[in-house]
Amino acid sequence: MEVAALFALTLLLGALVILVALAVGRRKEEIREEIQQAAAEFAAEGSAVKGAASKKPKQEKQRSRKEKASQHTFSHRLLASSLKAHSANVTCLDFSSNGKYLASCADDRTVRIWSTKDFLDREHKCLRANVELDHATLVRFSPDSRAFITWLANGDTIRIFKMIKKEDGTMTFKAAPEDFPQKHKATILNIGIAETGKFIMSASTDTSIHIWDLKGEVLASINTNQITNSYAAVSPCGRFVASCGFTPDVKVWEVCFGKGGEFKEVARAFDLKGHSAGVHAFAFSNDSHRMVTVSKDGTWKLWNTDVEYKKQQDPYLLKTVPCASSEGSRVALSPDGRVVAISDGSNVAMYNAASGQLEEEMHGVHSEDINDLRFDINGRFLVCSGDKAIRVFHNAPGYRAAIRDMQDMLKKAQNEAMKQRLQQQIKEAQSTLDTVLAAPTE
Ligand SMILES: *[C@@H]1O[C@H](CO)[C@@H](O)[C@H](O)[C@H]1NC(C)=O
C-alpha cells in the first residue's frame, strides 16, 4: 500500500474512533449512518489517492464530498417511500382535495406534482412546473385541483398556475399573466385558498394577514396583535383563518360573504386559550371540528372547535399532552382527528389523539429541520419535507385507532347484523395494517 493511502487510512480510523466516541448516547441508527458515510468518503478518498493522473481537481472533489454528506440515509418500519426528484431542498407540501396529487416546491425553481396512487410503487413519477426567473417557497392547490398558487421567493408575492390537461393525457402548467401585487413587508409564513374558492390568504411574521380575492385584490387585512407570528392557515372548511405566535393564544376569524357571494367582513370567531407560552403551530381536522396546537410550554393540546361561537360558546380543551417541540415545529392532525403528528427538528412523533399515547417516533427523518408535515386526505399517509427528499409514512396509528374505535362499538352493538358488519370491518382494517407493516421498505 502506498504511503499516502496508509496515512489516509490511519487518519480515517482515528476519525472513526472520535466519531464513535462522540456519538455515545446517540441512537444506534445515527451512528451507523455516520460510519457508513465515513466509509463512503474513505472509498472516494482511496480512489483519488491511487494515482496522480486520476486525481480530480480539488474543487470538484470538494463538491462531490459535499453532495455525499447531503445524501442523508434514513429507514423506518413505517416508511412507505421517499419521493426524490428535486435537486434542492423541498420547502412546502400540499395534497389536492380530490386526493390524486401531492404538490411540492423547492429551491430548485420547480414545483412537482406527484401521483398519490403510486406512493407504494417502486417508481414515483412526477410532473414538473418551472417557476420562471424565481422559485416558489409555498404551494397550495385550488379547491378544484386544477390550479395551484405559489409564493415567489424573489417576487415576494403570489403567482397562480393553471394545470392544463392535454388531449394525450399529459399536463402542462401555465402561469397567470400577472402576479399579485406585493403587500407583505416581512417573512412570509403561509398562504392558502379557501375550499369554497372565495378567497386566498397570505400571512407574514409581522402580524399581518391579507385576505385576497382570486384576482389579486385585497379584500381585508388583519393585524393579529400577537407580537410576532409563527404560523397561520385557512381551515379546511374554508370558513376560518387562524394564527398563532408569540402570545399563548390561537386566534380564529371567520371570513364572511353575503348571500350573493360578495365579501362582507372578517369577524373574530373564537380563541384557543390555555397554553402558557407562545404557540409554534396548529392544525385542523378536515371538518374543522377539532384543532391541535403545539406550544413552547412543552405540550400539545387538542380542542373541540365544533361550537356555536355566535352564541358565545367557547371551544373546549379535550387533551393536554407533554411533547418535544422547538422553534419551527409543525403539527398535523389526521383528517378524522384520530392522530396527532408533531415535528421537532428532524424528528417526528405520532400520538393517538384521544388517549394522548405516544405511538411512533421517527428520528433524523431529514438532514435538516422539518419544514412541512401533513396527512393525505384519506388519512393513510403522513408526509414531510426537510431536505431534497419527501418522506411518506404509513399512518399505522390511524389504522390502530380506527380498529380500537370499532372494537368499542362492537362491545356496545345490540343487533347481530351490526356486530357482523363491525367484525368484518375490523378484520379488513387489521389485514390492511398487517400488509402495510409487512411490506418491504426501501
Ligand atoms: C374527513 O375524513 C374522513 C376520514 O378520511 C372522511 O370519512 C370524511 O368524509 C372527511 N370529511 C370531510 C368533510 O372531508
Ligand as a Chemical Component Dictionary entry (heavy atoms), coordinates in Angstrom:
data_LIG
# 
_chem_comp.id                   LIG 
_chem_comp.type                 NON-POLYMER 
_chem_comp.pdbx_formal_charge   0 
_chem_comp.three_letter_code    LIG 
# 
loop_
_chem_comp_atom.comp_id 
_chem_comp_atom.atom_id 
_chem_comp_atom.alt_atom_id 
_chem_comp_atom.type_symbol 
_chem_comp_atom.charge 
_chem_comp_atom.model_Cartn_x 
_chem_comp_atom.model_Cartn_y 
_chem_comp_atom.model_Cartn_z 
_chem_comp_atom.pdbx_ordinal 
LIG C1 C1 C 0 -62.824 13.668 6.706 1  
LIG O1 O1 O 0 -62.025 12.483 6.662 2  
LIG C2 C2 C 0 -62.750 11.306 6.940 3  
LIG C3 C3 C 0 -61.763 10.164 7.015 4  
LIG O2 O2 O 0 -60.820 10.195 5.996 5  
LIG C4 C4 C 0 -63.830 11.120 5.876 6  
LIG O3 O3 O 0 -64.569 9.950  6.142 7  
LIG C5 C5 C 0 -64.741 12.333 5.839 8  
LIG O4 O4 O 0 -65.661 12.228 4.792 9  
LIG C6 C6 C 0 -63.924 13.610 5.663 10 
LIG N1 N1 N 0 -64.789 14.762 5.813 11 
LIG C7 C7 C 0 -64.669 15.869 5.084 12 
LIG C8 C8 C 0 -65.576 16.983 5.443 13 
LIG O5 O5 O 0 -63.868 15.945 4.170 14 
# 
loop_
_chem_comp_bond.comp_id 
_chem_comp_bond.atom_id_1 
_chem_comp_bond.atom_id_2 
_chem_comp_bond.value_order 
_chem_comp_bond.pdbx_ordinal 
LIG C1 O1 SING 1  
LIG C1 C6 SING 2  
LIG O1 C2 SING 3  
LIG C2 C3 SING 4  
LIG C2 C4 SING 5  
LIG C3 O2 SING 6  
LIG C4 O3 SING 7  
LIG C4 C5 SING 8  
LIG C5 O4 SING 9  
LIG C5 C6 SING 10 
LIG C6 N1 SING 11 
LIG N1 C7 SING 12 
LIG C7 C8 SING 13 
LIG C7 O5 DOUB 14 
# 
